[in-house]
Amino acid sequence: MSSHHIVREKQEPALLIMDLNGFNDEHLGQLLEWNPTVLVNEPVYEAADSLGIKIDGVISSSISSPLQHKTFVIHTGNSPLLDALKYLAGEQYHAVNIITTSFKLKDYALFADSITLVILTPQKRIFTAKPGFSKWKVAGEQIEILSEVKNLHTMGLHKISGHTYKTEKEGFYTLTFEQPFIFIAEEL
């Protein structure tokens, strides 16, 4: 194995699978490419296992399925997402990719300062951005700002409606604002 394939523990983002419903198999394969730590919500365990995914941990209040060898359990009450994020932040993971079907800002805002979050739904890639955020995109791509923003200034974007913008041309767009971070959604 060449040296560029050696991955140190916790160097790559963990993968948290809350729901696989409607998620693209090719995108899933790309996320699994570097053998991340994989945590799954218990209702998704059998589906993930049937895809041949090596599962490191299961978030569950009372596990009923037989588990893969060396799979640990993260015990949860009513908040599997919250408990999984607490675990990852406590274990000093620097980043996590989360596959889910829905996004509620309040579920993630508490962790945005301690761990880099990328939330993937079947249609969107949602992530945090800090003031002065800049990213290269092709012309005509849609960007949605999911947070309330103080003094937002944009470059390279045209406002479509509300919090939705479109890139004006191929190149960088930039966002400046006052708060420590905001959540942005891009189409997958």
N, C-alpha and C positions, 0 to 999 in steps of 0.2 A: 504494500500500500504506500503510495507516495505521501510525502509529509503534508501536503495541503489537504489531505483527507483526515488528518488527525485532529479531532475536536476535543478540546478540554471540557471537562464537566462544567455545565452551566454557562459555557461560552456562547452557545447558540440559544435562541429563544425557546422556552418550553412551549408545548402545544397543549392547550386545554380544549377538549371537545365537549361542549355542552349539548349540541344537537347537530346531527349530520344531515337532517332532512333537507333535500334540495341542493346540497353542497356539491360542487363540481369535483369529480374524481381526480382530474388532472391537477387542480389546485391543491387537493389533499396530498397527492403524490409529491408535489413540490415542497410542501411543508414538512413532509416526512424524510426528505432527501438526506439531511444531515443527522439523522437519528436523534431527534430532540427527546427530552423527557416528555412522555405523553401521559396526561391525566385525562380521564373521561368521567363524565357524569354517569352514575349507575344506570339510568334508563337507556343509555346509548352503548353500554358495555358490550352487549352481545353483537350489535351491528358492527362496532369497531373491531371486535375479536374476529368476526366472520370475514372481514376484509384483510386479515392477516397482520394487523397492526400490533406491534409489541407495546403492550400497555404497562406503564410503570406504576400508575396509581389510579384508584377508583374513588370518587367522591360519593359517599353513601351514608344513609342513616341506619340501614340494616341490609347488608349485602345478602342477596339470595342466590346469585349465580356462582358457580365454581370459577375461581380466578386462575389466570395464567401463573406460571411459576415466578416467584419473586415479585408479584404485584402487591403493593401495599394499599391500605385503605385510609382515606382521609375522612374522618367521621364528621357528619354534618347534621344540623337540625333542619331548619326550614330554608336555609340559604346556601345551596351547594356552590354557587358562583362566588359568593362572598368568602366562604370557607376555603375554596381553592385558591383565590387570590391572596388571602391571608397566609396560607401555606407557602405559596411561591415567594411572596415578599419576605416572609420569615426565613426561608431557606436561601435568601440572597440571590435569587434569579434576577438578572437585570432586565429581562424582557419575556413577554409571553404573546403568542398568537392564539386567539380564542375563536373557535368556530361555533357559531350560534345562529339562530334564525331571527332573533330580535335584539334590539339595542335600546337600553334605557340609560340615559346619561348618569342618573343618580347611582346606578349599580357600579359604575367604574370610576367616577370622579374622585372618590376617596383614595384610590391607589395610583392615580396619574403622576403623583410626585415621587413615588417609591419604586415603580416598575414601568418600563415602556410597554404600553398596551397597543396591540393591533387586533381589532375585532373584525372578523370576517363573516359576513352573512352570504347567502347565495347570490345577492346582487351587489353588495357594497364592501369596501375596505374602509374601516373607520380607525382613526388614529389621533393621537394628541399632537399639537403643534405649539411651539413656544413663540413669543413675540419675535418678529423678524424672519419667520419661517419662509423658506423659499424652496421651490421644487420645479423641475423641468417637466413639462407636459406637451403633448401635441395640441394643435389648434382644435377648438370645439369640444374639449372634454369638460364634463360637468363636475363642479366642486360644490359640496353643500356644507355649510357651517352649522354644526349641531348645538353649539353653546351660545348663550347670550354673550354678546361681545361689546366691550366698552371701547369707543374711539377706534373702530376698525378702519384701516386704510389698506386698499389693495392696489397692486400693480400687476398688469397683465391679465386681469379678469374683467369681465363684463357682467353686471348684475342682471339676472333674468327675472327673479322675483324673490321676495322675502329674504331667505338666507342662501339662495341658490345662485351660483355664478357659473360662467363658461369661460374657458381660456380663450383669449383674443387671438393668439397666434402661437405657433410652435416656439417654445422657449420657456424661460422661467416665469413663474408667477410668485408674488411675494405678499405676505400678510403681516401687518403690524397692528398691535392692539395693546391694551393696558394690563390685562390680567396675566397670571403666570402661564396659563395654557388654555387652549380651546380644543374641542373635538371637531375633526373634519371627516367628511365621507366622500369617497371617490367611487365611481362605478367600477365593478370588476370586469 
